[in-house]
Amino acid sequence: MPMKINGISSMATRQVLNDLASAYEARSGQRVAFESTGGVAAFKRVEEGEAFDIVVLAADAIARLAASGRVDAHSRVRIARSGIAIAVACGAPHASIDDEAAVREAVLAARSIGYSTGPSGAHLMRLFERWGIGARIASRIVQAPPGVAVGTLIAQGEVELGFQQMSEMTGVAGIDVLGMLPSAIQALTVFEGAVCAKASAAAPAREFLKFATSSDADAAKTRHGMESVR
């Protein structure tokens, strides 16, 4: 029996990686299992030397792991990218998000604003500061705990207006996705995969990454709010 490939990823790619792992096992017989957690936590575990075969994180995090020798820099591949979406509770009024000014007004009008600990959250905080409203809305901002989707907070009534990667909004019950951030203020996060320095199944891991970047993986990415990167 082939050795199982063990991977770790951020929550943003959890659904698409689970689908790709199932599809790859069905066609190759090779078992692939990913543990998904907060991106900061996943990075730290690999950086501290915990053994995995594959890690999938935002490109900047993978670059840092390559620089420290925790992943094979030559194995890095771009798996997918995802933009930031905006959502409210199911049935709630839909604010206009047609342009930058409309999004700013929606934020100012919201009783509470949710964002994540990942790249999308960092982008939002920079945006709020550029708009000059960071201090004004500080008491209304809610950061989702690591590993918890902003959409879950919206569905539970803890957040009125939420921002996160579309891949993490897709399939969350109890929310309405208003759409994507307008292009003028959008930020696309590229997620990369790499073989870990401590991989015990390095060769099979490379074969899985080859599949994950092939056209056979495109449909799963689209289904979960992501795009292929080639």
C-alpha positions, 0 to 999 in steps of 0.5 A: 500500500502506498505511503499516505501523503500528510499535508497541512494548510490554512483554512482558506484552501481547506475545501478545495484541498479535501476535494482534490485529495479525494479526486487524486485518491480515486484516480491513483489509489494514493491516500492524501490527508490535509490538516487545515488550521489557521494560517499563522498556526500552520506556518509556525508548526512547519517553521518549528520542524513538525513533520509534514509532506506538503504545506499549502499557504499564502505565497509569502508564507511559503517564501519564508519557509523556503528561505528558512529551509523548511520546504524545498524551494524548487518544489514550490507551485502556485495552486490557486488564488482567491479574492476577498468577498463581502457577506451579510446574514441571510435575508439582511439588507444588501448594501451597495458595494459597486465601488470603493466609496460604496464599500466605505459607506457600508463599513461606516454604516455597519454595527459590526465588521468582521475580518480574518487573521489571514491575508484578507484581514491584513488588507482590510486593516490597511484599507480602513487606515487609508480611508481614515476610519480605523479609529472611528470603527475600532470598537465595531471590528471583530476579528475571527479567531484562527480557524473560524470563518468570518461567515460563521460569525455572520450566520451566528449574528455576531457580525453584521458585515464580513470580509474574507476570501471567497473560498471561505465564504462559499458554502457557509449556511446562513449568509448572503454573499454580496459579491467581491470587493471592487477591483480598485480595492481588491487583493488577490491572494495566491496560495502555493504548495511545497514539499516539506524538508522533513517529508517522508513521502516526498516523491508522492507529494510532488506527484500530488502537487502536479495534479493539483496544478493541472487542468484536472483540478480546475473545476474543484477550484471554481466550485470553491471560489478560487481560480487556477494560476498558470 
